[in-house]
């Protein structure tokens, strides 16, 4: 009986059966070593990395962790760009922007946070399993909130373009770009993040 090969949860790199425990230890140690500010944790992680890297190879570990780190960095940059569009539009607006115009971006950020609260590993796509209905309902509500926020930003764009006394059309365009970028960043983070 042959077993299916083990793959890295972060980037999908195929690793062998014998390296499974070593790989998970190295992954955890490399993550702690690069992301924790505590010197004791860093020293312990460095010791684990030194012992495990000699058996697995630094190239495999660093490639896998760098793929995840780059994806998370891209997600953060896209999120920041979305809010940057909105801040630029509010600052450059000739008239005061009402709080109603802020709501689609706030709700898009909330929706991105909502669907990032669910881990991909917890979702089972079996039609016969009834244990995950709460997770699926939570994801459904998160996606409804995200699409409603996107629709609201498009509606405010149309309103800004038609009404002469309101904010400029750039405010509406920036609101749509903000929602799109925030939701894309949430999806990038959700697909690339591994627990």
N, C-alpha and C positions, 0 to 999 in steps of 0.2 A: 504494500500500500504506500503510495507516494504522497507526501504532504505538499500542500501549496507553498510556494516560496513566501517568506516574510518580507514585507516591504515597509519602508519608513513611512510613518504617518504624515510627515511634513511634506516630503517632496516625491515620494513614491519610489525611491531608489530600492532596487531588489537586493536584499541581504539574505544570507543563508540561515538555515535552522540553528547552526552552532553559534552564530554571532548574535542571536536575538537578545540575550541578556546583556552581552557586552555592548551592543548597539544602544539599548535603552539606557544603560548606565552612562555611556559616553554622551548620549544626547542630553540627558539631564545635567551631567557635569558641565558640558560645554555651555548649556543655557545658563546655569548658575554662574559659571566663570565669567561669562560675558555680560550678564544683566544684573548682578547683585553687587551692591556697594560694600557689603560687610567683608572685612579682611579675613575673618576666620572661615567664612563660607567660601570665599575665593581660594584660600589656601587648601581647604579640603577638596574643592572642585578641581583645583590644579593638580593635586595628587591623583585624583581619580582619572582626570584626563590623561596624565602622563602614563598611568598604568594601562589604560584601556586603548589609548591611541597606538601604542606599540603593537597591539594585536589586530586592530581594525584598519588603521591608517587615517592620517589626518585629512587626506583629500576627501574621503567619503563623508566624514563628519562635517568638515567646514563647508563643503558644497551643499549639503542638505540644510544646514542651519543658515547659510547665507541666502539660500533661496527663500526661506521663510522670512528672514529679516528684511530682505529686499521687498517682498510682497507687503509686509506690514508697514514698511517705510513708504511705499507707494500709496497704500491706503490712507496713511496719515497726511501725506502731501495732497492727495485729492480732496480729502476732507477740509484741510486748511485752505485750499484754493477755492472751494465752494463758499466757505464763509468769507474769504477775502473778496470775492465778487460782491457779496451782499454788503459788507462794510464799505467798500468803495462806492457802491450805489447810494447808500445812505449818507455818506459824508459829502458826496458830490451833488446831492439833490438840492434843487433850488427851494423846494417847499419841504415842510416837515412831513416825514413819512409816518403814517399812522401805525399803531401797534398791530393792526390787522395784517399788515404786510409782513410783519415778523413771524407770524404764526406758521406759515408753511415750512420755513426753514427749521423752526423749533420742533415741529412735529416730524419732519424728515429725520432730524437728528435723534429724536426719541424712537422712531421706527427702526433706525439703524442700530441703536442700542438694544431694542427689543429683540430683533432677530439675531443679534450676536450673543444673547443670553442663552441660546440653545446650541449645544454642541452637535456637530454633524454625526458623531458616533452614537448619540442617543436616539436618533431617528431610525425607526425600522419601517421599511416600506412594504412589509408583509400585510396583505389585506385581512389576515386572520388574527393578527395580534391586536388586542384592544388596550394595551398598556400605555401606548404613546399618544392617545387622543388629546391629552392636555397639551403636549408639546406641539402637535400639529395644529391645534386650535390657537395656541400662542403665536405660532408662525403665521397662521392665516390672518390673525388680527394685526400683526406687525406689518404684513404686506398690504393689508387694507389701509392701514394708517399711512403707509408710504405712498401708495397710489392716490389716496385722497389729498395728501399734502402736495403731490405733484400736480394734481388737477386744480387745486386751489391756487397754486402759483401761476398756472397757465391762465386761470380765470382772472387773477389780479393783473397779469400782463395785458390781457384784452381790455380790461377796465382802464388801466393806465394809458393805453394807446387811444382809447375812445374819448376819455374825459380830459378836457383842456386844463381844468383847475387843479387836478391831482398831480402826483409825482410824474416824472418823465417816463418814457417807455423803457429807458435803460434800467430803471428800478424794477420794472416787471421782468425784463430779460435777466437781470441779475438774480431775481428771485427764482426763476426757472432754472438757471444754471446752478444756483446754490442747491436746490433740491436734487437735481440730477447728480451733481458731484457728490453730495453727502450720501445719497443712496448707493451710488457706485462704490464709494469708499467702504460703506458698510458691507456690501457684497464681496469686495476684494478681501476685506478683513475676515469675513466669515468663511470664505473658501480656503484661505491660506492659514488661518490660525489653527493650531492643534494643541490640545490640552496635554 
